[in-house]
Amino acid sequence: MAEMQEIRTGRHCVFVMHVHLVFVTKFRHGVFTDDHLVRMEEIMRSVCADFECELVEFNGETSHVHLLVNFPPKVAVAKLVNSLKDVSSRRLRQEFPDLVRHYWRASKLWSGSYFAGTGGGAPLSVIRQYVEQQNRPV
């Protein structure tokens, strides 16, 4: 179970929800430098805050980034992803002209696809066993 400080509450729910996101650059071009990643983390933290989410962890390489996001149940992961990719692409291309020359034809920084995997909590086998062992009325 998560530690008490990680448990968040909503108006009618108590939750601990994390998603691991991976975004890959268009055509898998290796274009990011440390300066790009530092600014991207700031942008993505801001977008997450707008969605009442928390960017717990961020890191990346030249062609992709990894995010660990704590999010409330009212947030649709697909909408969060679309906003993260859209805002970061637009702002990075505005602030770093060197990125524009790589994507002048496509005018998109990110590939259309992404990876999203839930994280945290107990393993599925433990949850399945817990559900199976409930005292069902006869």
N, C-alpha and C positions, 0 to 999 in steps of 0.2 A: 504494500500500500504506500502511497505517496506520503511524504512528510506533511505535517499540518500547514506549514507556511506555503506549500504549493497548491493546496486545495483552494479553489476559487468558488465564490458563490454568486448566483444570479438571483433574480427576484423569486423564482420558483424552482431553483435547482442548485445542486452542489456538483462541481465538476473538476476534473483534471484531464485535459485533452491536449495532446501534442501531435504535431504532424511534422515529418521530415520531408522537406521539399528539395528537389534538385532541378535547376534550370540550366540548359545547355545553350550555348551561342548558336546562332544560325550557321549552318554549314560546318559546325564544330570548329570554327576558326579559333585559334589561340590568340586572343587579343587583349586580355586583361593584364594590367600591371598592378602592383600594390596600391598605387594611387587610385586606380579605378575601383578596386575592391574596398578601400577605406571609404570612399564617397558612396559607393553602392550600399554599404552597410548602413550609413546614415540615412539614405533615402528609404531603404526598406524598413528601418526602425520607425520612421515617420509614417509610412503607409500602414504598418502594423498597428501603430497607436491610433490611427484613424478608424480602424476596425475593432478597437478595444482588444487587440491581441498584443502579445509580448514576443519580441524576437529574442529568444533565449540564447541562441548560438548562431554564428554566421562565419563562414569561411569559403574559400574558393581557390581555383587554379586558373590557368590561362583561358580555359574554354568552358568552365562551368562553375556554379556556386551551389553550396549546401546551406540550407536554413533549417533551424529547429524552432518552430513557432508554437507557443501556448495560446490556444484560442478558445473562445466561448462557444457553446452549442448553437447559438443563433447565427454564427458566421458560416456561410457556405465556403468550403475550401476552394472550389472552382472560382468563385468571385474574388476571394482573397488573392489567389494565384494570378488571375487576369489583371488585377490592379497592381500587384507587385511588379509584374513583367512590363505592363504598359507604362507606368510612371517611371520605373528605373530606366527603361529603354529611352524614353523621351528625354529625361533629364541628363542622362549620361551622354547621349549624342549631342545635346546642346552644350554641355560643359566641356566635353573632350572631343574636339574636331578630329583627332586622330582616329577615333572609332568610326566616324562617318565614312571615311574613305574605304573601309572594309565592307561597308554595307550600303553603298550608294545606289545599287540596283534594287535591293530588297527593302531598303529603309527600315529594317527591323533588326534589332539586336539579338533577340531570342528566337530559338526554334519554337515552332508551334506546340510542341509536346513538352511534358514535364513528368517528373516522378513525384508521387505523394505516398508516403507510408505512415501509418499511425505508429506512435511510439509511446513508451511509458506504460505503467500499470503492470499487471501480471501477465505472464505468457498465456496464449490461448488455451493451452492444455490445462492449465490451472483453473481458468475461468470455466471451461467446459466441465471439468470435474466438479466444481462448486455448484454449477447449475444442475447437473445430474443428481447431486446428493441432497437437493431440497426435499422437504417433507411434503409431498403432494397429497392432498386429501383424496380419500378413496370414494 
